[in-house]
Amino acid sequence: MLKKIITVFVIVIAILSCMDKKEKARLELNAGVDAMYESRDSIAVVHFKNAVKLDETNPEGYLYLGNMELSAGHFDAALEYIDKALKIYPEYGEAYRIKGRIYFIKGDRLKSCENYKLAKKYGIPNLDNYLKFCR
C-alpha cells in the first residue's frame, strides 16, 4: 500500500513539474473549491494561498481567500483580500458583492450600498433585496 502511495505521489510531482505556474495555480484553485464545498476550510485556504503564490495576477484566488476570511468572521482580512482581487480586476462584480456583504455585516450601510451598486453594474444579478435599502 505504501509503495502505491509513493508511486502516485511521484507521478503527481512529475506531472506538476511539467506545467507552468498558471496551470498549477488553476489546479490549486480547483482543489481549494473542492475542499471548500466539502467543508474542509483549512485545507481550502492552503490551496487558495498556494494558488496566489503561483499566480499573483489571478484575482480569483484572492476572492476565495476573502470569502473564507468572511466566513471566519475576519472582516478586515477579508477586505484586504477582496481589495487585492479588485486591484487586479477592477470590474470584478463578485468581489464588489462580497465587499458589500462585509460592510453590511459591519453596519456601514453607505459602503455596503456603494459596493452592491458596483456589483450590479459589473453584472451580478438579483441584488434588489440588498439595493432596496440604498438611496
Phi and psi in degrees as GROMACS dihedral restraints (atoms count N, CA, C in turn):
[ dihedral_restraints ]
;  ai    aj    ak    al  type     phi  dphi    fc
    3     4     5     6     1   -61.9    20    10
    4     5     6     7     1   -37.4    20    10
    6     7     8     9     1   -63.2    20    10
    7     8     9    10     1   -39.9    20    10
    9    10    11    12     1   -65.4    20    10
   10    11    12    13     1   -42.3    20    10
   12    13    14    15     1   -62.6    20    10
   13    14    15    16     1   -45.2    20    10
   15    16    17    18     1   -63.1    20    10
   16    17    18    19     1   -41.8    20    10
   18    19    20    21     1   -61.8    20    10
   19    20    21    22     1   -46.3    20    10
   21    22    23    24     1   -61.7    20    10
   22    23    24    25     1   -43.2    20    10
   24    25    26    27     1   -60.2    20    10
   25    26    27    28     1   -45.0    20    10
   27    28    29    30     1   -63.3    20    10
   28    29    30    31     1   -40.9    20    10
   30    31    32    33     1   -64.2    20    10
   31    32    33    34     1   -44.3    20    10
   33    34    35    36     1   -61.5    20    10
   34    35    36    37     1   -44.5    20    10
   36    37    38    39     1   -61.6    20    10
   37    38    39    40     1   -42.2    20    10
   39    40    41    42     1   -62.9    20    10
   40    41    42    43     1   -43.6    20    10
   42    43    44    45     1   -64.7    20    10
   43    44    45    46     1   -46.0    20    10
   45    46    47    48     1   -62.8    20    10
   46    47    48    49     1   -34.5    20    10
   48    49    50    51     1   -68.6    20    10
   49    50    51    52     1   -20.2    20    10
   51    52    53    54     1   -86.4    20    10
   52    53    54    55     1   -11.8    20    10
   54    55    56    57     1   -91.0    20    10
   55    56    57    58     1   155.6    20    10
   57    58    59    60     1   -83.5    20    10
   58    59    60    61     1   172.0    20    10
   60    61    62    63     1   -63.8    20    10
   61    62    63    64     1   -36.3    20    10
   63    64    65    66     1   -66.0    20    10
   64    65    66    67     1   -39.0    20    10
   66    67    68    69     1   -66.1    20    10
   67    68    69    70     1   -41.7    20    10
   69    70    71    72     1   -63.9    20    10
   70    71    72    73     1   -40.1    20    10
   72    73    74    75     1   -62.0    20    10
   73    74    75    76     1   -40.9    20    10
   75    76    77    78     1   -62.9    20    10
   76    77    78    79     1   -41.1    20    10
   78    79    80    81     1   -63.1    20    10
   79    80    81    82     1   -40.5    20    10
   81    82    83    84     1   -64.1    20    10
   82    83    84    85     1   -42.8    20    10
   84    85    86    87     1   -60.9    20    10
   85    86    87    88     1   -45.3    20    10
   87    88    89    90     1   -62.8    20    10
   88    89    90    91     1   -41.2    20    10
   90    91    92    93     1   -64.8    20    10
   91    92    93    94     1   -37.8    20    10
   93    94    95    96     1   -64.5    20    10
   94    95    96    97     1   -42.8    20    10
   96    97    98    99     1   -63.7    20    10
   97    98    99   100     1   -43.8    20    10
   99   100   101   102     1   -58.2    20    10
  100   101   102   103     1   -46.2    20    10
  102   103   104   105     1   -64.1    20    10
  103   104   105   106     1   -39.4    20    10
  105   106   107   108     1   -62.0    20    10
  106   107   108   109     1   -44.2    20    10
  108   109   110   111     1   -70.0    20    10
  109   110   111   112     1   -18.5    20    10
  111   112   113   114     1   -95.4    20    10
  112   113   114   115     1    11.4    20    10
  114   115   116   117     1    59.9    20    10
  115   116   117   118     1    31.6    20    10
  117   118   119   120     1  -104.1    20    10
  118   119   120   121     1    69.4    20    10
  120   121   122   123     1   -61.0    20    10
  121   122   123   124     1   -41.8    20    10
  123   124   125   126     1   -65.5    20    10
  124   125   126   127     1   -34.5    20    10
  126   127   128   129     1   -71.5    20    10
  127   128   129   130     1   -39.6    20    10
  129   130   131   132     1   -59.8    20    10
  130   131   132   133     1   -44.2    20    10
  132   133   134   135     1   -60.5    20    10
  133   134   135   136     1   -41.4    20    10
  135   136   137   138     1   -59.9    20    10
  136   137   138   139     1   -45.2    20    10
  138   139   140   141     1   -64.1    20    10
  139   140   141   142     1   -42.9    20    10
  141   142   143   144     1   -66.1    20    10
  142   143   144   145     1   -38.4    20    10
  144   145   146   147     1   -66.2    20    10
  145   146   147   148     1   -39.4    20    10
  147   148   149   150     1   -61.4    20    10
  148   149   150   151     1   -40.4    20    10
  150   151   152   153     1   -61.9    20    10
  151   152   153   154     1   -44.1    20    10
  153   154   155   156     1   -74.0    20    10
  154   155   156   157     1   -25.3    20    10
  156   157   158   159     1   -68.0    20    10
  157   158   159   160     1   -38.9    20    10
  159   160   161   162     1   -74.4    20    10
  160   161   162   163     1   -34.3    20    10
  162   163   164   165     1  -143.7    20    10
  163   164   165   166     1    91.9    20    10
  165   166   167   168     1   -71.8    20    10
  166   167   168   169     1    -8.1    20    10
  168   169   170   171     1   -95.9    20    10
  169   170   171   172     1     0.7    20    10
  171   172   173   174     1   -96.2    20    10
  172   173   174   175     1   111.7    20    10
  174   175   176   177     1   -68.4    20    10
  175   176   177   178     1   -20.5    20    10
  177   178   179   180     1   -62.3    20    10
  178   179   180   181     1   -39.3    20    10
  180   181   182   183     1   -62.2    20    10
  181   182   183   184     1   -42.0    20    10
  183   184   185   186     1   -67.6    20    10
  184   185   186   187     1   -36.7    20    10
  186   187   188   189     1   -61.6    20    10
  187   188   189   190     1   -46.5    20    10
  189   190   191   192     1   -64.0    20    10
  190   191   192   193     1   -40.5    20    10
  192   193   194   195     1   -63.5    20    10
  193   194   195   196     1   -40.3    20    10
  195   196   197   198     1   -62.4    20    10
  196   197   198   199     1   -41.8    20    10
  198   199   200   201     1   -64.8    20    10
  199   200   201   202     1   -38.7    20    10
  201   202   203   204     1   -65.9    20    10
  202   203   204   205     1   -41.0    20    10
  204   205   206   207     1   -65.2    20    10
  205   206   207   208     1   -39.1    20    10
  207   208   209   210     1   -60.3    20    10
  208   209   210   211     1   -46.2    20    10
  210   211   212   213     1   -60.5    20    10
  211   212   213   214     1   -31.3    20    10
  213   214   215   216     1   -84.8    20    10
  214   215   216   217     1    -3.8    20    10
  216   217   218   219     1    82.6    20    10
  217   218   219   220     1    14.9    20    10
  219   220   221   222     1   -97.3    20    10
  220   221   222   223     1    79.4    20    10
  222   223   224   225     1   -67.0    20    10
  223   224   225   226     1   -40.5    20    10
  225   226   227   228     1   -66.8    20    10
  226   227   228   229     1   -41.5    20    10
  228   229   230   231     1   -64.5    20    10
  229   230   231   232     1   -39.3    20    10
  231   232   233   234     1   -60.6    20    10
  232   233   234   235     1   -44.8    20    10
  234   235   236   237     1   -62.7    20    10
  235   236   237   238     1   -37.0    20    10
  237   238   239   240     1   -62.1    20    10
  238   239   240   241     1   -45.5    20    10
  240   241   242   243     1   -66.7    20    10
  241   242   243   244     1   -41.9    20    10
  243   244   245   246     1   -63.6    20    10
  244   245   246   247     1   -40.7    20    10
  246   247   248   249     1   -63.7    20    10
  247   248   249   250     1   -34.5    20    10
  249   250   251   252     1   -64.2    20    10
  250   251   252   253     1   -41.3    20    10
  252   253   254   255     1   -62.1    20    10
  253   254   255   256     1   -42.5    20    10
  255   256   257   258     1   -71.8    20    10
  256   257   258   259     1   -27.8    20    10
  258   259   260   261     1   -65.7    20    10
  259   260   261   262     1   -36.0    20    10
  261   262   263   264     1   -77.2    20    10
  262   263   264   265     1   -42.0    20    10
  264   265   266   267     1  -135.5    20    10
  265   266   267   268     1    87.0    20    10
  267   268   269   270     1   -64.0    20    10
  268   269   270   271     1   -14.3    20    10
  270   271   272   273     1  -102.7    20    10
  271   272   273   274     1    23.8    20    10
  273   274   275   276     1   -80.3    20    10
  274   275   276   277     1    92.6    20    10
  276   277   278   279     1   -56.9    20    10
  277   278   279   280     1   -41.3    20    10
  279   280   281   282     1   -63.9    20    10
  280   281   282   283     1   -34.0    20    10
  282   283   284   285     1   -65.1    20    10
  283   284   285   286     1   -40.5    20    10
  285   286   287   288     1   -66.8    20    10
  286   287   288   289     1   -35.2    20    10
  288   289   290   291     1   -63.3    20    10
  289   290   291   292     1   -45.4    20    10
  291   292   293   294     1   -65.2    20    10
  292   293   294   295     1   -41.0    20    10
  294   295   296   297     1   -63.0    20    10
  295   296   297   298     1   -39.5    20    10
  297   298   299   300     1   -61.2    20    10
  298   299   300   301     1   -40.3    20    10
  300   301   302   303     1   -63.5    20    10
  301   302   303   304     1   -42.6    20    10
  303   304   305   306     1   -60.7    20    10
  304   305   306   307     1   -48.1    20    10
  306   307   308   309     1   -66.5    20    10
  307   308   309   310     1   -32.7    20    10
  309   310   311   312     1   -61.6    20    10
  310   311   312   313     1   -47.4    20    10
  312   313   314   315     1   -63.2    20    10
  313   314   315   316     1   -38.4    20    10
  315   316   317   318     1   -73.9    20    10
  316   317   318   319     1    -9.3    20    10
  318   319   320   321     1    86.8    20    10
  319   320   321   322     1    15.0    20    10
  321   322   323   324     1   -99.0    20    10
  322   323   324   325     1    86.7    20    10
  324   325   326   327     1   -61.8    20    10
  325   326   327   328     1   -40.4    20    10
  327   328   329   330     1   -61.6    20    10
  328   329   330   331     1   -50.0    20    10
  330   331   332   333     1   -68.9    20    10
  331   332   333   334     1   -33.7    20    10
  333   334   335   336     1   -61.5    20    10
  334   335   336   337     1   -50.1    20    10
  336   337   338   339     1   -62.0    20    10
  337   338   339   340     1   -42.9    20    10
  339   340   341   342     1   -55.8    20    10
  340   341   342   343     1   -45.0    20    10
  342   343   344   345     1   -75.3    20    10
  343   344   345   346     1   -36.4    20    10
  345   346   347   348     1   -64.8    20    10
  346   347   348   349     1   -37.1    20    10
  348   349   350   351     1   -64.1    20    10
  349   350   351   352     1   -41.2    20    10
  351   352   353   354     1   -66.3    20    10
  352   353   354   355     1   -38.2    20    10
  354   355   356   357     1   -59.9    20    10
  355   356   357   358     1   -44.7    20    10
  357   358   359   360     1   -64.1    20    10
  358   359   360   361     1   -43.7    20    10
  360   361   362   363     1   -56.5    20    10
  361   362   363   364     1   -38.0    20    10
  363   364   365   366     1   -97.7    20    10
  364   365   366   367     1    25.0    20    10
  366   367   368   369     1   100.6    20    10
  367   368   369   370     1     7.1    20    10
  369   370   371   372     1   -86.2    20    10
  370   371   372   373     1   119.6    20    10
  372   373   374   375     1   -84.8    20    10
  373   374   375   376     1   172.0    20    10
  375   376   377   378     1    61.2    20    10
  376   377   378   379     1    43.3    20    10
  378   379   380   381     1  -104.5    20    10
  379   380   381   382     1     8.5    20    10
  381   382   383   384     1   -58.3    20    10
  382   383   384   385     1   -36.5    20    10
  384   385   386   387     1   -64.6    20    10
  385   386   387   388     1   -28.7    20    10
  387   388   389   390     1   -84.7    20    10
  388   389   390   391     1   -38.8    20    10
  390   391   392   393     1   -77.1    20    10
  391   392   393   394     1   -17.7    20    10
  393   394   395   396     1   -65.2    20    10
  394   395   396   397     1   -18.0    20    10
  396   397   398   399     1   -92.8    20    10
  397   398   399   400     1    -3.0    20    10
  399   400   401   402     1   -90.9    20    10
  400   401   402   403     1   151.1    20    10
